[in-house]
Amino acid sequence: MTRVAAIDCGTNSIRLLVADCDRETGELTELDRRMVIVRLGQGVDKTGRLAPEALERTFAACREYAAVIKELGAERIRFVATSASRDAENRDEFVAGVLGILGVEPEVITGDQEAEFSFTGATKELAARPDLAKPYLVVDIGGGSTEFVVGEEHVRAARSVDVGCVRMTERHLVHDGEITDPPTEAQVAAMRADIEAALDLAAETVPLAEARTLVGLAGSVTTVAGIALGLAEYDSEAIHHAVVTYEQVREISERMIGSTHAERAAIGVMHPGRVDVIAAGSLVLLAVMERVNASEVVVSEHDILDGIAFSIA
C-alpha cells in the first residue's frame, strides 16, 4: 500500500483526497476527502490574471490541506491545477505560493490531461456494472471549463472547452458588477448560445453521438443530483452513482435559472459557494443531455481526484 495525497485546484474549488492505494489492484481506500470553494478563477476570464484575494483564499486552503497531509502521513503528493491557472498571466505567483506551503510544485495540466484523469477516476468502478452500456461519455463540468471524454476501458477521444459554471456566470449573468438575480431571458439565451458553440467544438474531436452511458462529474452535477433526490443536506454516499433523468435535470435547471439568490441558498444540499453559479452549471448539463439525446445521467462522486491518486501510485 502507498499512502497518497491528491489535490485538484480548479477555477471554483480546491479539493483534497488522501488514500491508500494498492499498487497491484489499483484499489483506493479513502482516508480523507474534502473541498473548499476558493473561486481561484475570480475575474480571470476578464482580466487574464489571478486576483490577490483569490490567491489568498487558495493559499489558506493549502495550509489547511498541508496539516491534514502531515497528520495522515501521506508518502507522496501530487497537486494538479486546471483551467484558471492555465489562463492566468501571473500563474508563477500561484506556483510559488503552493510550493512554499506544500513543498510540491503544482502541475498546470492541459485540458486533455485533465480529461484523462477524470475518465479514469469516474469509470474505474463502473466496469463492474453490466447494466451500463459502453462507450461512456464522461462530462466534467468545472468552474472554467468542461471536459468531454469518450471511451470504454481507456480514453478514445477527449476535448476541453471553455464553458464552466463560473466562466458562464461571469461572462453572461453579471451586469454592472452584480449578478442579475434572476437572469433575463436575453442573458440566458446568450449563455445557451455560448454553450452550444462549445458543444460544436467538442463534437469536432469527441464522437458525442456514440455515447451509450452519460457520466456526470463535479459540483454542478452532484448538486443537481442532490436536489433531484430531495436530500435535506448533502450526502455523498446517496449521490454517488445516483441516476438523474433528463426531465429532472430540465425541471431543476429551469428552477435554478428562475429563482433568486435567497431561494437557491435555502436549498439544503446547496454549498454556499455554488449559489451564484448553479444556474449556469445546470444549464450546461441540460444542454449536454439534449445534444447527446441522453434520457439520464449517472452521477459520480469519483472524478479527477481519484484519477490523480491512481496516477501517483
Phi, psi and omega per residue, in radians:
M1 nan 2.422 3.052
T2 -2.077 2.222 3.112
R3 -1.559 2.107 -3.031
V4 -2.163 2.729 3.038
A5 -2.199 2.116 3.117
A6 -1.951 2.292 3.115
I7 -2.165 2.268 3.104
D8 -2.049 1.991 3.140
C9 -1.925 1.889 -3.115
G10 -1.853 -2.812 -3.102
T11 -1.297 -0.597 -3.050
N12 -1.879 -0.641 -3.023
S13 -2.360 2.829 2.984
I14 -2.183 2.294 -3.007
R15 -2.261 2.619 -3.123
L16 -2.209 2.404 2.961
L17 -2.272 2.138 2.984
V18 -1.936 2.216 -3.050
A19 -2.628 2.721 2.952
D20 -1.618 2.279 -3.099
C21 -2.069 2.211 3.059
D22 -1.429 1.981 -3.058
R23 -1.112 -0.508 -3.092
E24 -1.372 -0.763 -3.083
T25 -1.699 -0.328 -3.069
G26 1.379 0.070 -3.098
E27 -1.254 2.380 3.108
L28 -1.806 2.365 2.981
T29 -1.960 1.880 -3.028
E30 -1.264 2.303 3.092
L31 -1.896 -0.637 -3.138
D32 -2.748 2.327 3.075
R33 -2.425 2.173 -3.117
R34 -2.591 2.849 -3.059
M35 -2.511 2.450 3.042
V36 -2.244 2.277 3.045
I37 -1.397 2.018 -3.120
V38 -2.032 -0.239 -3.139
R39 0.877 0.901 3.126
L40 -1.003 -0.579 -3.085
G41 -1.435 0.205 -3.138
Q42 -0.907 1.996 3.052
G43 1.331 -0.017 -3.080
V44 -1.081 -0.679 -3.115
D45 -1.050 -0.545 -3.097
K46 -1.610 -0.764 -3.016
T47 -1.695 -0.423 -3.065
G48 1.363 0.132 -3.106
R49 -2.295 2.659 3.027
L50 -1.395 2.211 -3.094
A51 -1.238 2.529 -3.136
P52 -0.965 -0.730 -3.118
E53 -1.209 -0.555 3.086
A54 -1.199 -0.708 3.087
L55 -1.085 -0.748 -3.111
E56 -1.149 -0.678 3.075
R57 -1.063 -0.722 -3.123
T58 -1.179 -0.752 3.137
F59 -1.152 -0.589 3.083
A60 -1.106 -0.726 3.092
A61 -1.143 -0.662 3.112
C62 -1.085 -0.684 3.113
R63 -1.128 -0.672 3.076
E64 -1.103 -0.770 -3.110
Y65 -1.185 -0.624 3.120
A66 -1.052 -0.655 3.122
A67 -1.180 -0.700 3.126
V68 -1.139 -0.790 -3.125
I69 -1.071 -0.741 3.119
K70 -1.133 -0.759 -3.112
E71 -1.099 -0.701 -3.087
L72 -1.518 -0.190 3.034
G73 1.263 0.712 3.096
A74 -1.124 2.359 -3.086
E75 -1.448 -0.574 -3.079
R76 -2.367 2.490 -3.124
I77 -2.192 2.421 2.980
R78 -2.309 2.194 -3.102
F79 -1.982 2.031 -3.121
V80 -1.956 2.248 3.122
A81 -1.966 2.404 -3.012
T82 -2.005 -2.325 -2.809
S83 -0.888 -0.932 -3.022
A84 -1.047 -0.772 -3.088
S85 -1.330 -0.320 2.993
R86 -1.181 -0.636 -2.977
D87 -1.530 -0.267 -2.915
A88 -1.514 2.402 3.096
E89 -1.169 -0.612 -3.056
N90 -1.747 0.640 -3.098
R91 -1.185 -0.335 3.090
D92 -1.095 -0.598 3.102
E93 -1.133 -0.688 3.093
F94 -1.128 -0.813 -3.121
V95 -1.062 -0.778 -3.114
A96 -1.124 -0.676 -3.141
G97 -1.142 -0.777 3.134
V98 -1.137 -0.748 -3.141
L99 -1.055 -0.701 -3.131
G100 -1.180 -0.544 -3.088
I101 -1.536 -0.794 -2.988
L102 -1.825 -0.230 3.126
G103 1.374 0.131 3.067
V104 -2.257 2.585 3.125
E105 -1.541 2.274 3.112
P106 -1.159 2.412 3.085
E107 -1.625 1.994 3.110
V108 -1.488 1.661 -2.983
I109 -1.489 2.815 3.082
T110 -1.368 2.908 3.078
G111 -1.069 -0.624 3.139
D112 -1.185 -0.685 3.080
Q113 -1.140 -0.702 3.105
E114 -1.033 -0.759 3.138
A115 -1.104 -0.692 3.141
E116 -1.079 -0.813 3.126
F117 -1.106 -0.752 -3.126
S118 -1.071 -0.763 -3.113
F119 -1.104 -0.812 3.136
T120 -1.045 -0.835 -3.116
G121 -1.111 -0.658 -3.042
A122 -1.395 -0.552 -2.954
T123 -1.835 -0.183 -3.051
K124 -0.986 -0.704 -3.134
E125 -1.356 -0.397 -3.011
L126 -1.300 -0.249 3.132
A127 -1.033 -0.456 -3.136
A128 -1.490 0.096 -3.103
R129 -1.899 1.593 -3.113
P130 -1.158 -0.283 -3.141
D131 -1.332 -0.211 -3.114
L132 -1.776 1.942 -3.057
A133 -1.284 2.638 3.065
K134 -1.851 2.722 0.095
P135 -1.367 2.733 3.035
Y136 -1.510 2.579 2.879
L137 -2.009 1.926 3.113
V138 -1.647 2.194 3.137
V139 -2.117 2.043 -3.091
D140 -1.926 1.791 -3.080
I141 -1.581 1.758 -3.117
G142 -1.633 -2.872 3.132
G143 -1.409 -0.737 -3.110
G144 -1.816 -0.465 -3.078
S145 -2.507 2.902 3.051
T146 -2.214 2.318 -3.137
E147 -1.798 2.381 3.077
F148 -2.068 2.183 -3.118
V149 -2.369 2.224 3.048
V150 -1.963 2.385 3.094
G151 -3.077 3.017 3.038
E152 -1.851 -1.750 3.037
E153 -1.341 -0.509 -3.117
H154 -2.293 2.881 -3.135
V155 -1.170 2.291 3.052
R156 -1.776 -0.662 3.126
A157 -2.724 2.545 -3.113
A158 -2.581 2.643 3.083
R159 -2.698 2.377 3.036
S160 -1.891 2.298 3.129
V161 -2.223 2.659 -3.002
D162 -1.478 1.047 2.965
V163 -2.276 1.794 3.048
G164 -2.186 2.968 -3.030
C165 -1.157 -0.620 3.111
V166 -1.295 -0.813 -3.122
R167 -1.046 -0.784 -3.140
M168 -1.163 -0.657 3.105
T169 -1.110 -0.860 -3.095
E170 -1.189 -0.582 -3.082
R171 -1.360 -0.592 -2.977
H172 -2.091 -0.424 -3.002
L173 -1.898 0.132 3.129
V174 -1.873 2.282 3.104
H175 -2.329 2.188 -3.110
D176 0.943 0.690 3.063
G177 1.421 -0.006 -3.123
E178 -2.138 2.515 3.071
I179 -1.289 2.214 3.086
T180 -1.201 2.240 -2.932
D181 -2.406 1.786 -0.072
P182 -1.376 2.911 -3.098
P183 -1.222 2.794 3.093
T184 -1.405 2.870 3.098
E185 -1.071 -0.659 -3.140
A186 -1.135 -0.700 3.113
Q187 -1.120 -0.759 3.139
V188 -1.135 -0.705 3.138
A189 -1.115 -0.705 3.128
A190 -1.156 -0.707 3.112
M191 -1.132 -0.748 3.138
R192 -1.092 -0.695 3.121
A193 -1.116 -0.682 3.100
D194 -1.105 -0.754 3.138
I195 -1.127 -0.750 -3.131
E196 -1.110 -0.677 3.106
A197 -1.114 -0.672 3.101
A198 -1.162 -0.658 3.082
L199 -1.120 -0.623 3.062
D200 -1.068 -0.740 3.114
L201 -1.104 -0.786 -3.140
A202 -1.059 -0.694 -3.095
A203 -1.178 -0.327 3.092
E204 -1.187 -0.459 -3.077
T205 -1.928 -0.654 -3.014
V206 -1.911 2.193 3.133
P207 -1.290 1.331 -3.043
L208 -0.992 -0.659 -3.056
A209 -1.197 -0.295 -3.123
E210 -1.431 -0.201 -3.055
A211 -1.108 2.430 3.087
R212 -1.954 -0.416 3.066
T213 -2.330 2.144 3.092
L214 -1.619 2.193 3.129
V215 -2.034 2.137 -3.076
G216 -1.890 2.377 -3.087
L217 -2.167 2.828 2.962
A218 1.468 3.013 -2.891
G219 -1.038 -0.652 3.115
S220 -1.076 -0.765 -3.098
V221 -1.217 -0.788 -3.115
T222 -1.182 -0.556 3.080
T223 -1.182 -0.768 3.066
V224 -1.021 -0.715 3.132
A225 -1.114 -0.749 3.125
G226 -1.062 -0.682 3.097
I227 -1.174 -0.766 -3.138
A228 -1.066 -0.625 -3.142
L229 -1.370 -0.167 3.136
G230 1.246 0.520 -3.093
L231 -1.251 2.455 3.100
A232 -1.334 -0.473 3.083
E233 -2.618 2.878 -3.062
Y234 -1.144 2.267 -3.114
D235 -2.350 1.748 -3.058
S236 -1.033 -0.707 -3.109
E237 -1.146 -0.676 3.125
A238 -1.213 -0.603 -3.076
I239 -1.359 -0.627 -3.087
H240 -1.058 2.110 -3.135
H241 1.203 0.300 2.977
A242 -1.160 2.640 3.107
V243 -1.956 2.153 -3.121
V244 -2.017 2.296 -3.083
T245 -1.423 2.829 3.086
Y246 -1.038 -0.741 -3.131
E247 -1.071 -0.678 3.095
Q248 -1.136 -0.758 3.135
V249 -1.110 -0.745 3.135
R250 -1.081 -0.785 -3.119
E251 -1.140 -0.730 -3.119
I252 -1.209 -0.695 3.107
S253 -1.064 -0.799 3.118
E254 -1.086 -0.670 3.124
R255 -1.162 -0.761 -3.128
M256 -1.145 -0.703 -3.135
I257 -1.189 -0.613 -3.062
G258 -1.575 -0.035 -3.053
S259 -1.745 2.891 3.102
T260 -1.577 2.965 3.099
H261 -0.993 -0.780 -3.113
A262 -1.117 -0.688 -3.138
E263 -1.168 -0.717 3.111
R264 -1.194 -0.705 -3.122
A265 -1.123 -0.433 -3.110
A266 -1.396 -0.132 3.137
I267 -1.297 2.224 -2.983
G268 -1.004 -0.669 -3.073
V269 -1.495 -0.046 -3.020
M270 -1.383 2.075 3.012
H271 -1.243 2.412 -3.130
P272 -0.926 -0.568 -3.135
G273 -1.305 -0.146 -3.137
R274 -1.829 -0.092 -3.047
V275 -0.988 -0.761 -3.060
D276 -1.447 -0.247 -3.035
V277 -2.023 -0.061 -3.065
I278 -1.208 -0.520 3.106
A279 -1.060 -0.826 3.120
A280 -1.152 -0.760 -3.123
G281 -1.096 -0.731 3.134
S282 -1.193 -0.562 3.108
L283 -1.206 -0.632 3.064
V284 -1.070 -0.806 3.132
L285 -1.062 -0.784 3.141
L286 -1.060 -0.782 -3.127
A287 -1.099 -0.678 3.102
V288 -1.096 -0.809 -3.110
M289 -1.096 -0.659 3.116
E290 -1.214 -0.666 -3.126
R291 -1.130 -0.688 -3.082
V292 -1.715 0.083 3.122
N293 0.985 0.783 -3.126
A294 -1.533 2.253 3.101
S295 -1.438 -0.276 -3.124
E296 -2.775 2.841 3.062
V297 -2.247 2.328 3.038
V298 -1.539 2.162 -3.036
V299 -1.679 2.306 -3.129
S300 -2.119 2.313 3.000
E301 -1.491 -0.208 3.115
H302 -1.710 2.273 -2.948
D303 -2.672 -2.395 -3.070
I304 -1.047 -0.590 3.114
L305 -1.029 -0.804 -3.139
D306 -1.148 -0.675 3.090
G307 -1.094 -0.702 3.091
I308 -1.109 -0.773 -3.135
A309 -1.061 -0.758 3.102
F310 -1.046 -0.702 -3.082
S311 -1.140 -0.553 -3.117
I312 -1.189 -0.754 -3.042
A313 -1.489 nan nan
